[in-house]
Amino acid sequence: MNETVKTAVFVVAAVGLVIAASLTAPERRTASVFSDEGEAFYPEFKDPQEVKAIEVVDYDESTATARPLKVEFRKSRWLVASNNDYPIDVGDRLNKTAGALIDLKKDQIRSEIPQDHAKFGVIDPLDQKISSLQGRGKRVTLRDAKKAVLADFILGKPVEGKAGWRYVRVPGGKRTYAVKTDADPSARFADWVNAGLLRMPAAQIRKITVVPYSFDPVTGAIGQIQPVALTPESRQWKSITATLDGLKIVDARPKPPDMAHDLASGQVQLSMTTAMSLRRFGFFLTQTGRVLASDGEMTVEMANGVAYQIRFGDVATSASAEAAKSAGGDRHLFVTTSADPARPEGEKASHDLNARFADWFYVISNADFQKLRPSK
C-alpha cells in the first residue's frame, strides 16, 4: 500500500472516530436525557369542565390489594360508580382535583430506569406483573364524556427535602419525574360523600333514647337492656349530638327496589324478599312488621316533631376494601323517620327524609358507632 492510500485510510478512520465521539459525547447524551424536562405532561388538557369521570386507585400494602374508586357523571348527576352508583354532590372537589392536575409539568427528571420505580413509589398499583408489595403509588385517571383519557398519572412518594413536590410517572413510561404539585385525590368513599348524612343539626335535637338490646335470630329472643334516655343536661349529650350532626358513611348498599318504594312512603311490607334482604345486613322483620336490629337502636327526637329511628346491624365484614378495619368493624345502619301528626312541618320533613333514606343500607365507621353507644 503506497503512502497516499495509507494517508487516506488514516483520514477516513480519524473522521469516523470524530463522528463517533460527537455522537456519544456527554453533552449530547445529557441533551437527549433532559429533552422533555419542563414540558407539560398533557398539554391539550386545559379545561376542568371536560372531566366527566375520575378514577383513583390506591394500594393497601397491609392487605396487598388495590383500592379503586370511580366517580362519573351519568344520568345528569355525579355517581360513585365503584360503590353501587351512590349519588353525590361533588361540589368544588372536582375542580380542585382537576385543577391540580391541569398543565402539570415535568419539572425534573430523576430516573430513566424501571428498577427505580419502587424507590420512588411509582409502581402502577394495577400492575399484576410486578410481585413487589411495596413501592406502589396512587394512580389517577381523568376522562372526558367519551371515555377518552385527559390525564393519567402515578403519584409516588414526596420528594425528599422539597415540600410540595412528589415523584410522578406516566403509566407505561420508564421515566420518573420530581414534580411540584399538591394533588392527592382520595380513593376513600367517605371523602367524596358530604358529612351530615342524617341532616340532623345538633342544635335541633331535643331528646335521644338509646335501646341497646340484642336480638337472637334463631330463637327470636330479645335481650332487653334498660333504655338510656339522654337530654341536653346529660354528660354525653354534646359528644353524641355532634357525632349525629356530622355522621359520614364509609359505604352504601342498595335496597331492593320494592323495599325502597315502600320505605319512601314510611312503610315496611311483610314479604319474604324484604325479610331476606334485611337479614343480610343484620336487620330482622317480625310478624307484626317491626324491624329489629342485631345490635340495638336509638330514637332521636327533633324540634320540628320528626323522630329518627336508627338501627345498628351487623358488622360490615364484606365492606369495600377502603372501609376502615378498626377493632369491632364498621357497622350497617338502617334509618327511618316518623313525625308527630300534630306538627305539619314535621310530617313533610319526615316524608322527604324517608324518601332520601329509602334506597340505601348505610355503613358507618366503628369509631362513630362506638360514640353513639353511651356508657352506663
N, C-alpha and C positions, 0 to 999 in steps of 0.2 A: 504494500500500500504506500503510495507516494505521499509526500508531505502535505500536498494540497487536500487530498482526500482525508488524511488524518485530522487536519485542521477543521475541515467541515464537520466531521463526526463529533469532534470535541465541542464545536459551536452548537450543534443540534442538541447534544447532551446537556450542555450548560443551560440552554434555553428551556429545555424540559424541566431541569431542576428548579429554575426560577419560577416557572409556571406552577409546579407542584408546591413550591414553598409559598407562593402567593395564595394558593387555594387552601392551604392548611394553616396559614398564619393565625396566631391567637386573635388578632383584631377581627379577622373575617369570621372566625368561629363565634366570637363574642357578639358580633352584629347579628348573626343568624339566631343565636340563642335568645337574644333580647328583642327580636323583631316585632313582637306584638305587645311588649310592655307599654302600659299607658292607654291601650285601646279599650273600647267598651266591649264587654262580653257579648251583648246583644244590642247592637246599635239601632236596630229597627224598632225596638220596644220603647215607646215614648209615652203612651197614654195608659194610665192605670185603669181607665174605664173599659179598656179592651178585655180585661181579665174577667173570665166567666167561670173559672174553675181553679182551685188551689189544691195541690196535693203535697202533703208534708209527711215524710217518713222518717221517724226517729228510730234509734236502735237501743234496746234494753239489754245491756251486757249480762245482767244477772240471770235473765231467762233465755238469752241468745235468740231473741225474736225481734223482728221489725215491727214497729208500731205505726201503722198507716192511718192518716186522716185525710179525708177528701171532702171539700166544701165546693158546691157548684150551684150555679144559677139555673133553675129549671122551673117551669110552670109559674113563671113570674115571681119567683121568690127564691131566697137562698136556703139550701138544704145541706145538712151534713150527710152526704151520700154514704159515708162509711159507717154511719150509725142509724141505719134504718130510715134515711131521708128525714131526719128530725129537722123541723123548720127553725130557722134562727134569724135574728136581725144582726147582720154583720157590723152595722154602724160604721165607724171610721177604721175598724180593724183592717178591712180590705185595703183601703187607701194607704194605710201605714205600711202594710206588708208589701204591697206592690210598689209603693213609693221608695221603700228602702232597697228594692232590687232593680229599679229602673236605672239604666245607664251606669250600672256597676262597672268599675274599671279594673283592668288587670294591672294593679299598681306595681307589684314587684314579683318577679318570677323567683321562686325559691327552690324548685327542683324540676328535673326533666325525667326522672325515672320512677316507675311504678313501685319500686322497692321502698320508696319514702312515703307512700300514701298512708301507711299505718302510723308512722311517726307524726304526721301532720293531722291525723284524724279525718282523712278524706276518702276512706274506702266507702264505696257505694253500699248503703245498708240493704239494698235489694240484690246485691251480687252474691249469688249462691255458689259461684265457682271458687270463691275465696273462703278458706276454712277459718281464718282468724276471727275470734270473737271480740277482739279489741281493735281500736283504731278506725271504727266505722263512724261516719259523720251523719249529718241530717240532710236529707235530700228534699229540695223544694222545687216544685214544678208549677209554672203558671201557664194556663191555656186560654185560648180565646173561645168564642162561641162555636167555632167549627172544630174544636178539639186540637187545633194546631198549637205547638209549643211556642210560647212567647219568651220564656226564660226557663232555664233548668240548671240548678246548682247543687253541689255537695258542699255544705258548710262544715268546716272542720274545727279544730281547736283554736283558742285565742292565740294570737301571735305574742311570743314572749317579749316583755318589755315595751309593748306598743298597745296602750289602751285604745279600745275601739277598733282594733284590727283583728282579723281572723284568717285562717287558711281556707282557700276556696279552690275547688276543682270542678271542671265541667264533666259530667258523666261521659265516659268513653274516652276522655282525654288523659294524657300522661302528665301534663304539667300541673304543678301545684303553685298557686299564687298566694302572696300575702296581700290582703285587700282591706281597705278602710271601709268598714260597714258596721252598722249596729243591727242589721237584720237578724232576727232569730225567731221565725214563726213557730208557734207551738203546735205540737201534734196531740195535745190533750183536748179531748172533747169538752171538758169543763171550762177551758179557757176561751172557747168560742161561744159559750152559752151565757146569756146575761144572768147576773145574780138576781135574787128576788123571785125565784121560781114561783112561790106561792102568792105573790102580790099581797103580802101581809105586813103592812107598815107597823113597826113595833109600837109606835105611839097610839095606834088604833086598837091594840089588843087589850081586852078587858079582863079575861079570865082564861086560865088553862087548867084542864083536868087530864092528868096522865093516868091511864089504866094499864099497868104493866103485867097483864095476865099472860099465861102461856096456854097454848091450845094443842091437844094431842089429836091429830087427825085419824089415828087408828081407833081410839076409844070414843072420841068426840068429847072428852072431858076438858073442862076449862079450869086451869089452876089460877083461881082468883086471888089477886093480891090487893090490899086496900088501896083504892084510888088516892092519888095525890092531887089536891086542889091548890093551885097557885094564884095569887093575886099580886098586884103591884107592890104590896108590902113584903112579899116573900123574898127570902135571901137570894134565891137563884133566878129571880124574875128577869133581871137585866141580861143575864147570860143566855137564857133560853129564848127570850123575845128577840134578842139580837141575832141569834142563830136562825130563827124562823124568818126574820126580815131579810137576811142575806143568803138564804139557803141556795146552794148551787147543786146541780146534778152532774154526776160523772158518767152517766149513760142513760139511755131511754129505750124501752122495748115496746113495740106496738101492740095494742089490744086488738082482738078480733073485731072486724067491722060491726057485727051485730051487737056486741057488748058495748062498743064505743057509741053506737047510735042510741042505745038505751040509757047509758050513763049521761049523755049530753042533756037528757031531759030529767036527770036525777033519779033514774030507776035502775034496778038490777033484776033482770028476768031470771026465773028459775029454769035453767036448762043445763043439759049435760055439757054442752060446749063451753058455757060460761064457767061452770064449776071446774072443769078440767083446766081451762086457761088460767083461772085464779090460782089453782093448786100448784101450777108450775113455778110460781113465784112466792109461794108461802102464804096464800090467802085462801080462805075456805068459806063456801056458801052453805048456810044452814037451810033447813026445810022451810023456815019462816022468811027467808030472803035476807037474813042478816049476813054481813061479811065480817068474818073474824080473821085475825092475823096471827102468824106464828109467834110474834114477839110483842104483842100488845098494841095499844093505840093511844091517841090523845085527841082531845077536843079543844079547839081554840075558838073562843067567842070574841067577836069583833064589835066595835062601837056601832056599826051600821046594822046590827042584827044578824049578820052572817056567822055561821058556825062551821068551822072546818073539821072534818073527821080525817085524821091522818093515821094510817095503819102501817105498821112495820112488819114486813115479810121476812123471807129467808135471806141468808147471806148470799150475795150475788157471786157465787163461785164461778159462774160462767160468764162473768162480765168481760168486756173487751180488755185487751192487754193493757190499755192506758189507765184503767181504773186502779186506784191505789190498793196496794196489798198490805195494808196495815193490819195489826193484830185484830182478829174478830171479823175482818172482811167488810166490804161495803154492803149496803142494805137496800132491798127493794122497798118501794114506797107506793101506796095506793091512796089516792086523795079524792074525796068527795066533799060537797058542801050542802048545807041546808040553811033555812032562814026562818026567822020569826015572822009568821003571817001578818002580824000587826005592823010590820015595817016594810012598806012598799019598796024603798030603796034597797033593802036587803034582799028582797025577792029577785029583783032584776040582777043585782050583783051576783047572787048565788047561781042564777041561770047561766050567766056569762062565764063564771068560773068553772061550772060543771062542763060546759062546752069546751073550755080550754084544757081541762084535765082528762077529758073522756078518752082520748086516743092513746094514752101512754101509761105504762108502768115506769116509774122513775127509779133511778138508783142514786142514792146519796152516799157520801163518804162515811166510813166508820167513825171518823173523828166527829162529824156532825151528829151522827146517830147517838154517840155517847153523850154529847152535850144536851141532847133532848131527853135524856133519861135522868131525872133529878134523883140525887141520893137521898136516903132517908134522913 
